[in-house]
Amino acid sequence: MRLVLLALLPALVAGGATATEPYSHAEWTAVLARFVDEQGWVDYDGLARDRERLDRYLLSLERASPDSRPELFPTRDHALAYWINAYNAMTFRGVLARGPESESVWGDGLLGIGFFTRRDVVLGGRRTSLKALEDEIVRRRFRDPRVHAALNCASRGCPRLPRAAFEAATLDGELDAAMRELVGEERNVAIEPAARRVTLSRIFDWFADDFLDFERRSGSPRPSVVGYVNRYLPPAARIPADFVVRFRPYDKRINARRPAAGTTP
């Protein structure tokens, strides 16, 4: 019997290697489908009472990442989907740690960003913060400004949170759709033809370098944030280059589902 097992060992090992499946975000999708509504409002109170699936997903994030287990993330899109989902899920964890009754996550530390800089998150065994995850990994490594339509900081000024995880197989289309939705909402892009001005979400101000970098790499002779926004607007709705650009104050209230809430966050 021992000789038989020894003879089979190479095949078993090889079978295990080839049978490795990409990282699963099924638990995160289950959490989003149950606790996020179509408008992107989150039932943090309900999640606080029943967080088993969230905790299982958070544990999986802590155990493996594209850096610690690259074999689970065979493509760039597998890695990027992981980091985006990890940011959004770890933000949920931070909200529950503060207490789901919080009015905002922006009240901690200098300039109100302690939530994003001081709260540790562990991904694949590496300790980091939400801000470092966003800046050093998602933005710096991937240089895809569409991520700003996918990352959600638990605030009403954020893009709408989807009810399913981002997945590698469909990521490019999902990011395109998310950016089209972002710029298609008047709260993010309000065009005033008579005044010849446009008011943009503060996202386009805070991360202007990302949008300008993309425009330059795409060969735009006059890179501008408006030029990037126009990529995702219908031709008839595009913003003239000479319009004055203003930025809307960011709504930092938490994106929690409240009994009286009925509008888009």
C-alpha contacts under 8 A as a table, 3 or more apart, distances in Angstrom:
res1	aa1	res2	aa2	distance
1	M	4	V	5.10
1	M	5	L	6.34
2	R	5	L	5.18
2	R	6	L	6.20
3	L	6	L	5.08
3	L	7	A	6.12
4	V	7	A	5.07
4	V	8	L	6.25
5	L	8	L	5.06
5	L	9	L	6.05
6	L	9	L	5.15
6	L	10	P	7.89
7	A	10	P	7.06
8	L	11	A	5.45
8	L	12	L	6.22
9	L	12	L	5.02
9	L	13	V	6.10
10	P	13	V	5.16
10	P	14	A	6.08
11	A	14	A	5.06
11	A	15	G	5.91
12	L	15	G	5.00
12	L	16	G	6.16
13	V	16	G	5.14
13	V	17	A	6.35
14	A	17	A	5.12
14	A	18	T	6.27
15	G	18	T	5.30
15	G	19	A	5.89
16	G	19	A	5.08
16	G	20	T	6.44
17	A	20	T	5.62
20	T	71	E	7.72
20	T	72	L	7.05
21	E	72	L	6.44
22	P	71	E	7.74
22	P	72	L	4.53
22	P	73	F	5.77
22	P	74	P	7.22
22	P	78	H	7.78
23	Y	72	L	5.37
23	Y	73	F	6.61
23	Y	78	H	7.94
24	S	27	E	7.78
25	H	28	W	5.34
25	H	29	T	6.38
25	H	57	Y	7.61
25	H	165	A	6.35
25	H	167	E	7.63
26	A	29	T	5.11
26	A	30	A	6.26
26	A	165	A	7.58
27	E	30	A	5.06
27	E	31	V	6.39
27	E	53	R	5.91
27	E	54	L	6.92
27	E	56	R	7.35
27	E	57	Y	5.73
28	W	31	V	5.09
28	W	32	L	6.24
28	W	53	R	7.50
28	W	54	L	6.58
28	W	57	Y	6.19
28	W	85	N	7.87
28	W	89	A	7.44
28	W	164	A	7.36
28	W	165	A	6.11
29	T	32	L	5.12
29	T	33	A	5.97
29	T	163	R	6.81
29	T	164	A	4.43
29	T	165	A	4.88
30	A	33	A	5.20
30	A	34	R	6.24
30	A	53	R	7.56
30	A	164	A	7.46
31	V	34	R	5.35
31	V	35	F	6.00
31	V	36	V	7.90
31	V	53	R	6.59
31	V	54	L	6.26
32	L	35	F	5.38
32	L	36	V	5.21
32	L	162	P	7.35
32	L	163	R	4.72
32	L	164	A	5.71
32	L	165	A	7.49
33	A	36	V	5.97
33	A	37	D	7.56
33	A	163	R	4.81
33	A	164	A	6.19
34	R	37	D	7.89
35	F	42	V	5.72
35	F	43	D	5.11
35	F	44	Y	7.33
35	F	46	G	7.19
35	F	47	L	6.59
36	V	39	Q	7.96
36	V	40	G	5.78
36	V	41	W	5.59
36	V	42	V	4.53
36	V	43	D	6.31
36	V	161	L	7.59
36	V	162	P	7.64
36	V	163	R	5.95
37	D	40	G	5.36
37	D	41	W	5.57
37	D	42	V	6.70
37	D	163	R	7.07
38	E	41	W	7.51
38	E	162	P	7.67
38	E	163	R	7.22
39	Q	160	R	6.81
39	Q	161	L	7.95
39	Q	263	T	7.39
39	Q	264	T	5.30
39	Q	265	P	6.88
40	G	160	R	4.94
40	G	161	L	4.74
40	G	162	P	6.41
40	G	163	R	7.65
40	G	255	N	7.61
40	G	264	T	7.28
40	G	265	P	6.74
41	W	161	L	7.64
41	W	255	N	5.51
41	W	256	A	5.41
41	W	257	R	4.76
41	W	264	T	7.93
41	W	265	P	6.74
42	V	255	N	6.24
42	V	256	A	4.75
42	V	257	R	5.01
43	D	46	G	5.43
43	D	47	L	6.27
43	D	256	A	5.98
43	D	257	R	5.12
43	D	258	R	7.91
44	Y	47	L	4.88
44	Y	48	A	5.99
44	Y	95	V	7.89
44	Y	96	L	7.19
44	Y	100	P	5.42
44	Y	256	A	6.33
44	Y	257	R	7.43
45	D	48	A	5.17
45	D	49	R	6.60
45	D	100	P	5.79
45	D	101	E	7.66
46	G	49	R	5.23
46	G	50	D	6.36
47	L	50	D	5.03
47	L	51	R	5.27
48	A	51	R	5.74
48	A	96	L	6.40
48	A	100	P	7.33
50	D	53	R	8.00
51	R	54	L	5.20
51	R	55	D	6.09
52	E	55	D	5.18
52	E	56	R	6.27
53	R	56	R	5.07
53	R	57	Y	6.28
54	L	57	Y	5.14
54	L	58	L	6.11
54	L	89	A	7.77
55	D	58	L	4.96
55	D	59	L	6.06
56	R	59	L	5.14
56	R	60	S	6.34
57	Y	60	S	5.05
57	Y	61	L	6.31
58	L	61	L	5.03
58	L	62	E	6.26
58	L	89	A	7.16
58	L	90	M	7.24
59	L	62	E	5.03
59	L	63	R	6.28
60	S	63	R	5.13
60	S	64	A	6.25
61	L	64	A	5.53
61	L	65	S	6.47
61	L	86	A	6.80
61	L	122	V	7.56
61	L	123	L	5.35
61	L	124	G	6.21
62	E	65	S	7.59
62	E	122	V	5.14
62	E	123	L	4.29
62	E	124	G	4.84
62	E	125	G	5.71
62	E	126	R	7.87
63	R	123	L	6.73
63	R	124	G	4.68
63	R	125	G	5.89
64	A	67	D	7.94
64	A	68	S	5.86
64	A	69	R	5.78
64	A	123	L	6.60
64	A	124	G	3.91
64	A	125	G	7.07
65	S	68	S	5.23
65	S	69	R	5.69
65	S	70	P	7.25
65	S	82	Y	7.47
65	S	123	L	6.00
65	S	124	G	4.41
66	P	69	R	5.37
66	P	70	P	4.63
66	P	71	E	7.84
66	P	72	L	7.09
66	P	73	F	5.83
66	P	79	A	5.64
66	P	82	Y	7.67
66	P	124	G	7.71
67	D	70	P	5.81
67	D	124	G	7.05
68	S	124	G	5.46
68	S	125	G	7.50
69	R	72	L	5.84
69	R	73	F	7.48
69	R	124	G	7.65
70	P	73	F	5.25
70	P	74	P	6.92
71	E	74	P	6.01
73	F	76	R	7.58
73	F	78	H	5.02
73	F	79	A	5.61
74	P	78	H	6.49
74	P	79	A	7.88
75	T	78	H	5.21
75	T	79	A	6.62
76	R	79	A	5.22
76	R	80	L	6.20
77	D	80	L	5.01
77	D	81	A	5.89
77	D	167	E	7.94
77	D	168	A	4.79
77	D	169	A	7.55
77	D	171	L	6.51
77	D	172	D	7.95
78	H	81	A	5.35
78	H	82	Y	6.30
78	H	167	E	7.22
78	H	168	A	4.63
78	H	169	A	7.91
79	A	82	Y	5.16
79	A	83	W	6.43
79	A	168	A	7.91
80	L	83	W	5.20
80	L	84	I	6.22
80	L	138	V	7.07
80	L	142	F	7.51
80	L	168	A	7.77
81	A	84	I	5.29
81	A	85	N	6.08
81	A	166	F	5.50
81	A	167	E	5.74
81	A	168	A	5.80
81	A	171	L	6.96
82	Y	85	N	5.28
82	Y	86	A	5.89
82	Y	166	F	7.94
83	W	86	A	4.96
83	W	87	Y	6.15
83	W	133	L	7.69
83	W	137	I	7.83
83	W	138	V	6.64
84	I	87	Y	5.24
84	I	88	N	6.43
84	I	138	V	7.39
84	I	147	V	7.57
84	I	150	A	7.06
84	I	151	L	6.13
84	I	166	F	7.49
85	N	88	N	5.20
85	N	89	A	6.00
85	N	165	A	6.38
85	N	166	F	6.53
86	A	89	A	5.13
86	A	90	M	5.87
86	A	123	L	7.97
87	Y	90	M	5.29
87	Y	91	T	6.13
87	Y	130	L	6.46
87	Y	133	L	7.16
87	Y	134	E	7.50
87	Y	151	L	6.86
87	Y	152	N	7.71
88	N	91	T	5.09
88	N	92	F	6.52
88	N	151	L	6.27
88	N	152	N	5.68
88	N	153	C	7.08
89	A	92	F	5.07
89	A	93	R	6.47
90	M	93	R	4.88
90	M	94	G	6.23
90	M	121	V	6.93
90	M	130	L	7.69
91	T	94	G	4.99
91	T	95	V	6.28
91	T	130	L	7.65
91	T	152	N	7.80
91	T	153	C	6.41
91	T	154	A	6.78
92	F	95	V	5.15
92	F	96	L	6.35
92	F	154	A	7.46
93	R	96	L	5.25
93	R	97	A	6.19
94	G	97	A	4.99
94	G	98	R	6.27
94	G	115	F	7.49
94	G	119	R	7.58
95	V	98	R	5.21
95	V	99	G	6.08
95	V	100	P	5.95
95	V	102	S	7.71
95	V	105	V	7.01
95	V	154	A	7.71
96	L	99	G	4.89
96	L	100	P	5.36
97	A	100	P	7.94
98	R	102	S	6.88
99	G	102	S	5.82
100	P	256	A	7.95
102	S	105	V	7.10
102	S	254	I	7.24
103	E	253	R	5.73
103	E	254	I	5.50
104	S	107	G	6.62
104	S	155	S	7.08
104	S	252	K	6.05
104	S	253	R	4.78
104	S	254	I	4.63
105	V	108	D	7.25
105	V	115	F	6.22
105	V	154	A	7.20
105	V	155	S	7.58
105	V	252	K	7.59
105	V	253	R	7.78
105	V	254	I	6.74
106	W	112	G	4.72
106	W	113	I	5.47
106	W	114	G	7.25
106	W	115	F	6.48
106	W	252	K	6.74
107	G	112	G	4.51
107	G	113	I	6.92
107	G	114	G	7.35
107	G	115	F	7.63
108	D	111	L	7.87
108	D	112	G	4.81
108	D	113	I	5.81
108	D	114	G	4.35
108	D	115	F	5.66
109	G	112	G	5.19
109	G	113	I	5.98
109	G	114	G	4.32
109	G	115	F	7.62
110	L	113	I	6.44
110	L	114	G	6.62
111	L	114	G	7.82
112	G	115	F	7.65
113	I	116	F	5.50
113	I	117	T	6.41
114	G	117	T	4.96
114	G	118	R	5.09
114	G	119	R	7.21
115	F	118	R	5.94
115	F	119	R	5.79
116	F	119	R	6.42
116	F	129	S	6.33
116	F	130	L	4.92
116	F	131	K	5.17
117	T	120	D	7.87
117	T	129	S	5.53
117	T	130	L	6.38
117	T	131	K	5.62
117	T	132	A	7.46
118	R	129	S	6.75
119	R	129	S	6.08
119	R	130	L	7.62
120	D	127	R	6.36
120	D	128	T	5.71
120	D	129	S	5.10
120	D	130	L	7.79
121	V	127	R	5.72
121	V	128	T	5.36
121	V	129	S	5.40
121	V	130	L	7.03
122	V	125	G	5.79
122	V	126	R	5.30
122	V	127	R	4.42
122	V	128	T	6.15
123	L	126	R	5.29
123	L	127	R	6.58
123	L	128	T	7.62
128	T	132	A	6.35
128	T	133	L	6.81
129	S	132	A	5.18
129	S	133	L	6.04
130	L	133	L	5.02
130	L	134	E	6.18
131	K	134	E	5.10
131	K	135	D	5.98
132	A	135	D	5.12
132	A	136	E	5.26
132	A	137	I	7.15
133	L	136	E	5.73
133	L	137	I	5.26
133	L	138	V	6.38
134	E	137	I	5.92
134	E	138	V	5.01
134	E	139	R	6.02
135	D	138	V	6.15
135	D	139	R	5.13
135	D	140	R	6.18
136	E	139	R	6.29
136	E	140	R	5.27
136	E	141	R	7.10
137	I	140	R	5.55
137	I	141	R	5.31
137	I	142	F	7.48
138	V	141	R	5.86
138	V	142	F	5.85
138	V	143	R	7.54
138	V	147	V	7.68
139	R	142	F	5.71
139	R	143	R	5.27
139	R	144	D	6.86
139	R	145	P	7.52
139	R	147	V	7.85
139	R	210	D	7.79
140	R	143	R	5.72
143	R	210	D	7.02
143	R	214	F	7.56
144	D	147	V	6.17
144	D	210	D	7.57
144	D	214	F	7.39
145	P	148	H	5.86
145	P	210	D	5.70
145	P	211	F	5.86
145	P	214	F	7.27
146	R	149	A	5.54
146	R	150	A	7.08
146	R	175	L	5.78
146	R	176	D	6.96
146	R	178	A	7.59
146	R	179	M	5.92
147	V	150	A	4.95
147	V	151	L	6.08
147	V	175	L	6.91
148	H	151	L	5.62
148	H	159	P	7.90
148	H	179	M	7.91
148	H	203	I	7.39
149	A	158	C	7.96
149	A	159	P	5.53
149	A	175	L	7.18
149	A	178	A	5.42
149	A	179	M	5.17
149	A	182	L	6.24
150	A	159	P	6.70
150	A	161	L	7.48
150	A	175	L	6.90
150	A	178	A	6.47
150	A	179	M	7.97
151	L	158	C	7.87
151	L	159	P	7.49
152	N	155	S	7.34
152	N	158	C	5.68
152	N	159	P	6.42
152	N	160	R	7.67
152	N	161	L	6.46
153	C	158	C	6.42
154	A	158	C	7.13
154	A	254	I	5.60
154	A	255	N	5.41
154	A	256	A	7.91
155	S	158	C	5.45
155	S	251	D	6.75
155	S	252	K	5.07
155	S	253	R	5.42
155	S	254	I	4.47
155	S	255	N	4.87
156	R	159	P	7.89
156	R	251	D	5.49
156	R	252	K	6.07
156	R	253	R	5.71
156	R	254	I	5.95
156	R	255	N	4.90
156	R	265	P	4.70
157	G	201	S	7.87
157	G	250	Y	5.44
157	G	251	D	4.51
157	G	252	K	6.18
157	G	253	R	7.83
157	G	265	P	6.99
158	C	265	P	7.89
159	P	178	A	7.95
159	P	182	L	6.15
160	R	182	L	7.90
160	R	265	P	7.05
162	P	165	A	7.41
166	F	170	T	7.72
166	F	171	L	6.24
166	F	174	E	7.23
167	E	170	T	5.72
167	E	171	L	5.49
168	A	171	L	4.96
170	T	173	G	5.68
170	T	174	E	6.13
171	L	174	E	4.93
171	L	175	L	6.04
172	D	175	L	5.33
172	D	176	D	6.26
173	G	176	D	5.08
173	G	177	A	6.07
174	E	177	A	5.10
174	E	178	A	6.05
175	L	178	A	4.98
175	L	179	M	6.20
176	D	179	M	5.31
176	D	180	R	6.19
177	A	180	R	5.08
177	A	181	E	6.10
178	A	181	E	5.11
178	A	182	L	6.14
179	M	182	L	4.92
179	M	183	V	6.26
179	M	232	Y	6.89
180	R	183	V	5.45
180	R	184	G	5.87
180	R	232	Y	5.11
180	R	233	L	6.88
181	E	184	G	4.96
181	E	185	E	6.45
182	L	185	E	5.77
182	L	188	N	6.48
183	V	186	E	7.58
183	V	188	N	5.86
183	V	189	V	5.55
183	V	229	V	6.66
183	V	232	Y	6.87
183	V	233	L	6.98
184	G	188	N	7.49
184	G	189	V	6.83
184	G	233	L	6.89
185	E	188	N	5.52
185	E	189	V	6.23
185	E	190	A	7.89
186	E	189	V	4.93
186	E	190	A	4.77
186	E	191	I	7.94
187	R	190	A	6.47
187	R	200	L	7.75
187	R	201	S	7.02
188	N	199	T	7.39
188	N	200	L	5.14
188	N	201	S	4.38
188	N	248	R	7.81
189	V	198	V	6.78
189	V	199	T	5.76
189	V	200	L	4.67
189	V	201	S	6.54
190	A	198	V	5.52
190	A	199	T	5.05
190	A	200	L	6.52
191	I	196	R	7.94
191	I	197	R	6.30
191	I	198	V	4.41
191	I	199	T	6.54
191	I	239	I	7.35
192	E	195	A	5.51
192	E	196	R	5.85
192	E	197	R	5.41
192	E	198	V	5.88
193	P	196	R	4.73
193	P	197	R	6.57
196	R	242	D	7.83
196	R	243	F	4.98
196	R	244	V	6.43
197	R	243	F	4.62
197	R	244	V	4.37
197	R	245	V	5.82
197	R	246	R	7.48
198	V	239	I	7.63
198	V	243	F	6.55
198	V	244	V	6.26
198	V	245	V	5.15
198	V	246	R	6.21
199	T	245	V	5.93
199	T	246	R	4.62
199	T	247	F	5.22
199	T	248	R	6.15
200	L	203	I	7.93
200	L	204	F	6.68
200	L	245	V	7.22
200	L	246	R	6.19
200	L	247	F	4.77
200	L	248	R	5.91
201	S	204	F	5.89
201	S	205	D	7.49
201	S	247	F	5.69
201	S	248	R	5.32
201	S	249	P	7.56
201	S	250	Y	7.16
202	R	205	D	5.03
202	R	206	W	6.17
202	R	247	F	5.32
202	R	248	R	5.69
202	R	249	P	6.39
202	R	250	Y	5.90
203	I	206	W	5.24
203	I	207	F	6.03
203	I	208	A	7.88
204	F	207	F	5.54
204	F	208	A	5.35
204	F	211	F	7.69
204	F	225	V	6.90
204	F	247	F	7.89
205	D	208	A	5.06
205	D	247	F	6.94
207	F	210	D	5.54
207	F	211	F	6.93
208	A	211	F	5.27
208	A	212	L	6.11
208	A	225	V	6.47
209	D	212	L	5.10
209	D	213	D	5.88
210	D	213	D	5.13
210	D	214	F	6.34
211	F	214	F	5.22
211	F	215	E	6.32
211	F	224	S	7.59
211	F	225	V	5.93
211	F	228	Y	6.34
212	L	215	E	5.00
212	L	216	R	6.20
212	L	223	P	5.72
212	L	224	S	5.77
212	L	225	V	6.17
212	L	228	Y	7.66
213	D	216	R	5.19
213	D	217	R	6.21
214	F	217	R	5.12
214	F	218	S	6.06
215	E	218	S	5.03
215	E	219	G	6.49
215	E	220	S	5.45
215	E	223	P	5.21
215	E	224	S	7.10
215	E	227	G	7.54
215	E	228	Y	6.57
216	R	219	G	5.23
216	R	220	S	5.45
216	R	221	P	7.49
216	R	223	P	5.89
217	R	220	S	7.55
220	S	223	P	5.36
223	P	227	G	6.56
223	P	228	Y	7.99
224	S	227	G	5.04
224	S	228	Y	6.59
225	V	228	Y	5.12
225	V	229	V	6.31
226	V	229	V	5.00
226	V	230	N	6.07
226	V	239	I	6.87
226	V	241	A	7.06
227	G	230	N	5.15
227	G	231	R	6.72
227	G	241	A	7.58
228	Y	231	R	5.39
228	Y	232	Y	7.55
229	V	232	Y	5.73
229	V	233	L	6.75
230	N	233	L	5.03
230	N	234	P	7.78
230	N	235	P	7.97
230	N	238	R	5.25
230	N	239	I	6.47
233	L	237	A	6.07
233	L	238	R	5.77
234	P	237	A	5.35
234	P	238	R	6.44
235	P	238	R	5.49
239	I	243	F	7.10
240	P	243	F	5.70
255	N	265	P	6.42
257	R	261	A	6.45
258	R	261	A	5.11
